[in-house]
Amino acid sequence: LPIRDAEVQLLAYRPSSAAADFTTALQQIAPGLYQGNLSFPLPGTWDLNVKVLHGEDRYEMVQRLDVLPQT
């Protein structure tokens, strides 16, 4: 079932440079569907940590990705 009306945060960590880390809130655009605009300040490896708070429940998901340089 979709998680509705939750507080959703995306934390972006750059393992090689903590100074570039950032956090952004995701907005619910449909029941259980959240989105946000991301602009990575540097290319390279990033760890994304999505944190969902819904009442007393807490969910987390971590995903590593590579951001390519702009061409």
Secondary structure by P-SEA (a helix, b strand, c coil): ccccccbbbbbbbccccccccbbbbbbbccccbbbbbbbbccccbbbbbbbbbcccbbbbbbbbbbbbccc
